[in-house]
């Protein structure tokens, strides 16, 4: 079986273009070495594959790797036969098929000379072919559209990130703490073998780019929550900060890749969402629900009459500015950020700081739309109270049964990334509802009882045919409420009047 799997993996490499025909024997020999084998059976039979076999071999990659990992476990090549150790080893297997960084960079630049789209299309496929993006896991994510008064929202339950097993968790706890790489975004991850408490990245490649005169890296997220979900990160391990240079970097990137949007998480805890210790952005070839939302109230800022500005019809508090000159947008964004950082409106329960701790910041998102550049500035505030210890502008406690985590950049734009626990919980909940079970007394499902009692009366006829759709619809409504909770200005007459008070300050 291992001999057959080695041949199949080399054929996969040939069909996807990871392995050149001249490298066939070399690649097979590298795999033999990895598995402690001394010879290739049926060596006189050439290993061949062409583009026409790519789809079949791609669909079979998971089985090829499973067979290889089973062999490795049976022959003492794995420290433990669990998902963490199997992931470390299968990344090592795939690395045999992956060219050095310099070669990938040269290919990317060759494609970029044709067009930015050609370059990203090549690199995205490459990142999947190398199994850095595990297609067979990503496709298991649950995804659907929720219709709301703000337009369609994207809902996902993330199943592509494997949960660690207890033995791996214990091993990670006892493992020697290392500062290399400093985090999972650092350039030092490229080619790194990984360890029980850090993922393997031998199949990972980074494209160097220059933005705002500095060296940055361009890669894709291994979990791709949306199409061509990319990460753009500083080559130095420095903290995130929303400032003038942030806006410059966003537009520098959008000019390099006009078909991509790019945004930043906010730079304060609770509203920050992502890894705040490493300066980075997230983007991709995707139109988020927020980008589709229109402006429902325009305003003008003195000195910036050439820039279109307005409040977006969105559950969170978004100012959209647009125009053909990105420098003018950056200049206005500086004004808005500066005003917001120091802005207090006690009537609206917005405080710039308490006891010296700053609360106001912005989540910015840049894109190109036709001949104009566009910048969405989402106003954020991370103040906490006794009633809302996790944040006033954070999902409130009644919604935590569905979404408790921080609302970061991706959620802000209208794509819910919900925890994997919901996959099993919702299936069990559907069954319990149909059977008329006592949900409140259930140890796992009890937290959903209030929610079920609230929405179920809306439906006259609940059957096995429609229960799944009902649950998905109601999860969508919860996510809409999550975004409303995270909005500093509510979509009420009072909330929008308070928003108007802030936009008026921009003219002072």
HELIX and SHEET records of a PDB file:
HELIX    1   1 UNK A    2  UNK A   16  1                                  15    
HELIX    2   2 UNK A   21  UNK A   23  5                                   3    
HELIX    3   3 UNK A   24  UNK A   34  1                                  11    
HELIX    4   4 UNK A   51  UNK A   53  5                                   3    
HELIX    5   5 UNK A   54  UNK A   59  1                                   6    
HELIX    6   6 UNK A   61  UNK A   74  1                                  14    
HELIX    7   7 UNK A   83  UNK A   95  1                                  13    
HELIX    8   8 UNK A  101  UNK A  114  1                                  14    
HELIX    9   9 UNK A  116  UNK A  129  1                                  14    
HELIX   10  10 UNK A  135  UNK A  138  1                                   4    
HELIX   11  11 UNK A  166  UNK A  174  1                                   9    
HELIX   12  12 UNK A  187  UNK A  189  5                                   3    
HELIX   13  13 UNK A  244  UNK A  256  1                                  13    
HELIX   14  14 UNK A  289  UNK A  292  1                                   4    
HELIX   15  15 UNK A  326  UNK A  341  1                                  16    
HELIX   16  16 UNK A  346  UNK A  348  5                                   3    
HELIX   17  17 UNK A  397  UNK A  399  5                                   3    
HELIX   18  18 UNK A  409  UNK A  412  1                                   4    
HELIX   19  19 UNK A  421  UNK A  435  1                                  15    
HELIX   20  20 UNK A  445  UNK A  448  5                                   4    
HELIX   21  21 UNK A  449  UNK A  455  1                                   7    
HELIX   22  22 UNK A  456  UNK A  458  5                                   3    
HELIX   23  23 UNK A  467  UNK A  486  1                                  20    
HELIX   24  24 UNK A  493  UNK A  505  1                                  13    
SHEET    1   A 3 UNK A 142  UNK A 148  0                                        
SHEET    2   A 3 UNK A 151  UNK A 157 -1                                        
SHEET    3   A 3 UNK A 415  UNK A 418  1                                        
SHEET    1   B10 UNK A 207  UNK A 211  0                                        
SHEET    2   B10 UNK A 214  UNK A 220 -1                                        
SHEET    3   B10 UNK A 230  UNK A 234 -1                                        
SHEET    4   B10 UNK A 280  UNK A 284 -1                                        
SHEET    5   B10 UNK A 261  UNK A 263 -1                                        
SHEET    6   B10 UNK A 360  UNK A 369 -1                                        
SHEET    7   B10 UNK A 372  UNK A 381 -1                                        
SHEET    8   B10 UNK A 318  UNK A 323 -1                                        
SHEET    9   B10 UNK A 308  UNK A 312 -1                                        
SHEET   10   B10 UNK A 295  UNK A 299 -1                                        
SHEET    1   C 2 UNK A 353  UNK A 354  0                                        
SHEET    2   C 2 UNK A 357  UNK A 358 -1                                        
END                                                                             
